[in-house]
Amino acid sequence: MRKHRAGFTLIELLVVIAIIAVQIALLLPAVQSAREAARRAQCTNNLKQIALAVHNYVSSNQTLPAQSMASASSTNGAESWGWGFGWPLAILPMMEQQPLFNAFNFSRGFFETGNVNNTCNSTVCYTQIAALICPSDGYRRPWVYGTHNYVGNFGGPGTMARWTGTMVPPDAWGWYANTGPIGIENIRDGTSNTSLFSERLSGVPGNPSFQLQSADGKRGYYDIPGPPVDSGNAANVMSFLQTCKALPGTTMSGNTQCWGFAWTMGYYVHGTNVFNHWSPPNSTACHNQTVESSQVWEASGSIAPPNSNHSGGVNMAMADGSVKFVKDSVNLQAWWALGTRNGGEPISSDAY
């Protein structure tokens, strides 16, 4: 009698392969979701550590760190209100980075005469600090400077009043309202109802242009004419917001390299290390050409929202040190209220 050998028929083998393929298809999204959950948790922890460092800074100095600080001896006439030191430098000792802080020469600012590209501080400026990077960004810029994803709250819509947030520049000349230094006592809206930091996808060196609808569209500014700064006119604010919101997906970006340019540097009107509460998270960033015609990184009078690769919103550290996830669908009035430190706007805990 003929003996039968044990084994699979071709049909059975194909069925097994099909079952395995289905299982892999079902598992991959779950794996990706778990990985993103871990990345978002790490991002939350980074913001928590930054917020705690700021509170330790306040305990030692009785003020919040300034958005930008001038060098001790400026040789460039504009440097005291130009390229200075970014807020991360101030809190380095509170982030267990005392040696890096000690290595920085605060007597020389960025781009001042004799110090182009801040070469005297290259050791510090070229250092990448892991706690300043959101792991969900997904892009590591090939840039000589150490970069960052976390940005301070510049305030509400610039055409209503500039620098109404918690991370503002000092006014060395006494020309501008709402500038620093400010302390916790100046956050009269309540620290749990006022934002301190959020996140922003890093820019791309070389300043390439992207379509708004592209995968990298959120990494750039889009140039449109807007109302003057400090007009105090809510209708102008809404008109500029609607113009920005209505841009077609084929619109090409202007500047794409400003965000996260270098964690060591800051500028009193530019968006290198700040965001504002003009439009909700992950909305389009629009450069107000009326405020500043050249294609720069203006954030005090332009739309500079936070954004991320987290699904549906951004992480945000509040002035009380807590970290919350703010959805893209946040109510606009609530979003504006979160951006001001003493606007007196009513806001409920379930508004965002």
ZIQUI-V84097 format. One record per residue. N is the residue number from 1. RES is the residue in three letters. PHI is phi in whole degrees, 0 to 359 (none if undefined). OMEGA is omega in whole degrees, 0 to 359 (* if undefined). Layout:
n;res;phi;omega
N;RES;PHI;OMEGA
N;RES;PHI;OMEGA
This chain:
n;res;phi;omega
1;MET;none;180
2;ARG;283;179
3;LYS;270;178
4;HIS;268;177
5;ARG;272;177
6;ALA;289;180
7;GLY;166;181
8;PHE;264;169
9;THR;279;180
10;LEU;300;181
11;ILE;295;180
12;GLU;298;180
13;LEU;296;179
14;LEU;295;178
15;VAL;296;179
16;VAL;298;179
17;ILE;298;180
18;ALA;296;179
19;ILE;296;179
20;ILE;297;180
21;ALA;297;178
22;VAL;296;180
23;GLN;298;178
24;ILE;296;179
25;ALA;298;179
26;LEU;283;184
27;LEU;280;185
28;LEU;303;177
29;PRO;300;179
30;ALA;294;178
31;VAL;294;179
32;GLN;297;178
33;SER;296;179
34;ALA;295;179
35;ARG;295;179
36;GLU;294;176
37;ALA;299;178
38;ALA;292;178
39;ARG;295;179
40;ARG;295;177
41;ALA;297;178
42;GLN;294;177
43;CYS;298;177
44;THR;300;180
45;ASN;296;177
46;ASN;301;180
47;LEU;295;178
48;LYS;298;180
49;GLN;294;178
50;ILE;294;180
51;ALA;297;178
52;LEU;294;178
53;ALA;297;178
54;VAL;297;179
55;HIS;294;175
56;ASN;293;176
57;TYR;297;179
58;VAL;299;179
59;SER;300;182
60;SER;272;188
61;ASN;240;178
62;GLN;64;175
63;THR;219;171
64;LEU;285;175
65;PRO;298;180
66;ALA;281;178
67;GLN;299;176
68;SER;214;182
69;MET;228;179
70;ALA;280;177
71;SER;288;182
72;ALA;294;179
73;SER;227;183
74;SER;269;176
75;THR;257;177
76;ASN;252;186
77;GLY;303;182
78;ALA;267;190
79;GLU;292;181
80;SER;294;173
81;TRP;240;179
82;GLY;237;182
83;TRP;290;178
84;GLY;232;182
85;PHE;267;179
86;GLY;280;183
87;TRP;301;181
88;PRO;301;180
89;LEU;299;184
90;ALA;294;186
91;ILE;257;179
92;LEU;306;181
93;PRO;298;180
94;MET;276;178
95;MET;247;180
96;GLU;60;179
97;GLN;234;181
98;GLN;300;178
99;PRO;301;179
100;LEU;293;177
101;PHE;298;181
102;ASN;295;183
103;ALA;279;184
104;PHE;273;179
105;ASN;266;184
106;PHE;282;179
107;SER;276;181
108;ARG;235;181
109;GLY;265;180
110;PHE;285;171
111;PHE;61;176
112;GLU;279;183
113;THR;305;179
114;GLY;83;181
115;ASN;218;180
116;VAL;300;182
117;ASN;63;174
118;ASN;55;184
119;THR;296;181
120;CYS;287;179
121;ASN;242;186
122;SER;299;181
123;THR;301;180
124;VAL;282;185
125;CYS;296;182
126;TYR;271;181
127;THR;279;177
128;GLN;264;178
129;ILE;260;186
130;ALA;299;183
131;ALA;292;179
132;LEU;262;182
133;ILE;245;173
134;CYS;275;183
135;PRO;294;179
136;SER;275;181
137;ASP;303;177
138;GLY;79;181
139;TYR;221;177
140;ARG;242;187
141;ARG;292;177
142;PRO;282;190
143;TRP;232;183
144;VAL;291;180
145;TYR;279;169
146;GLY;291;186
147;THR;254;181
148;HIS;200;178
149;ASN;246;187
150;TYR;256;188
151;VAL;230;183
152;GLY;271;182
153;ASN;281;180
154;PHE;280;180
155;GLY;128;182
156;GLY;279;181
157;PRO;306;184
158;GLY;297;182
159;THR;281;173
160;MET;272;175
161;ALA;188;182
162;ARG;281;170
163;TRP;60;181
164;THR;264;183
165;GLY;269;184
166;THR;251;180
167;MET;240;188
168;VAL;235;180
169;PRO;280;172
170;PRO;281;178
171;ASP;256;183
172;ALA;292;185
173;TRP;256;180
174;GLY;73;184
175;TRP;268;192
176;TYR;239;174
177;ALA;276;174
178;ASN;73;179
179;THR;274;186
180;GLY;271;5
181;PRO;282;177
182;ILE;231;179
183;GLY;238;178
184;ILE;301;182
185;GLU;295;178
186;ASN;278;179
187;ILE;271;187
188;ARG;282;176
189;ASP;284;182
190;GLY;103;184
191;THR;293;179
192;SER;280;180
193;ASN;246;182
194;THR;228;182
195;SER;282;180
196;LEU;242;180
197;PHE;219;169
198;SER;218;185
199;GLU;229;182
200;ARG;210;176
201;LEU;297;183
202;SER;288;177
203;GLY;280;184
204;VAL;241;180
205;PRO;301;180
206;GLY;88;175
207;ASN;57;176
208;PRO;290;179
209;SER;257;181
210;PHE;238;169
211;GLN;285;180
212;LEU;304;184
213;GLN;277;182
214;SER;280;181
215;ALA;298;180
216;ASP;260;184
217;GLY;300;181
218;LYS;283;183
219;ARG;271;184
220;GLY;229;172
221;TYR;264;176
222;TYR;233;188
223;ASP;280;174
224;ILE;214;176
225;PRO;290;182
226;GLY;218;179
227;PRO;285;177
228;PRO;293;178
229;VAL;290;176
230;ASP;60;177
231;SER;287;180
232;GLY;70;185
233;ASN;252;182
234;ALA;296;179
235;ALA;295;177
236;ASN;296;179
237;VAL;301;183
238;MET;292;180
239;SER;296;179
240;PHE;295;179
241;LEU;297;181
242;GLN;291;177
243;THR;297;179
244;CYS;295;182
245;LYS;295;185
246;ALA;272;180
247;LEU;301;178
248;PRO;292;182
249;GLY;297;181
250;THR;274;180
251;THR;299;180
252;MET;267;183
253;SER;286;171
254;GLY;270;183
255;ASN;289;180
256;THR;238;185
257;GLN;250;189
258;CYS;290;188
259;TRP;296;179
260;GLY;67;186
261;PHE;310;177
262;ALA;198;183
263;TRP;291;183
264;THR;273;187
265;MET;240;178
266;GLY;208;179
267;TYR;217;195
268;TYR;293;175
269;VAL;242;187
270;HIS;272;185
271;GLY;263;181
272;THR;296;184
273;ASN;225;181
274;VAL;221;171
275;PHE;225;173
276;ASN;229;185
277;HIS;259;178
278;TRP;275;179
279;SER;241;187
280;PRO;297;179
281;PRO;305;176
282;ASN;65;174
283;SER;273;184
284;THR;288;175
285;ALA;267;183
286;CYS;239;179
287;HIS;274;180
288;ASN;279;183
289;GLN;292;178
290;THR;291;179
291;VAL;286;183
292;GLU;213;189
293;SER;288;181
294;SER;288;185
295;GLN;278;182
296;VAL;241;191
297;TRP;246;187
298;GLU;299;180
299;ALA;237;183
300;SER;285;179
301;GLY;237;181
302;SER;247;178
303;ILE;269;183
304;ALA;228;184
305;PRO;280;171
306;PRO;286;174
307;ASN;206;184
308;SER;198;172
309;ASN;260;172
310;HIS;288;183
311;SER;288;169
312;GLY;89;181
313;GLY;170;181
314;VAL;223;170
315;ASN;280;180
316;MET;218;175
317;ALA;271;179
318;MET;270;184
319;ALA;292;176
320;ASP;272;179
321;GLY;97;178
322;SER;281;178
323;VAL;237;182
324;LYS;233;176
325;PHE;259;182
326;VAL;258;184
327;LYS;283;176
328;ASP;299;184
329;SER;272;181
330;VAL;304;177
331;ASN;299;186
332;LEU;298;180
333;GLN;295;178
334;ALA;294;180
335;TRP;296;176
336;TRP;298;182
337;ALA;296;179
338;LEU;294;184
339;GLY;274;183
340;THR;258;181
341;ARG;273;182
342;ASN;213;181
343;GLY;281;180
344;GLY;74;181
345;GLU;282;175
346;PRO;286;179
347;ILE;209;181
348;SER;263;184
349;SER;293;180
350;ASP;263;182
351;ALA;282;181
352;TYR;213;*
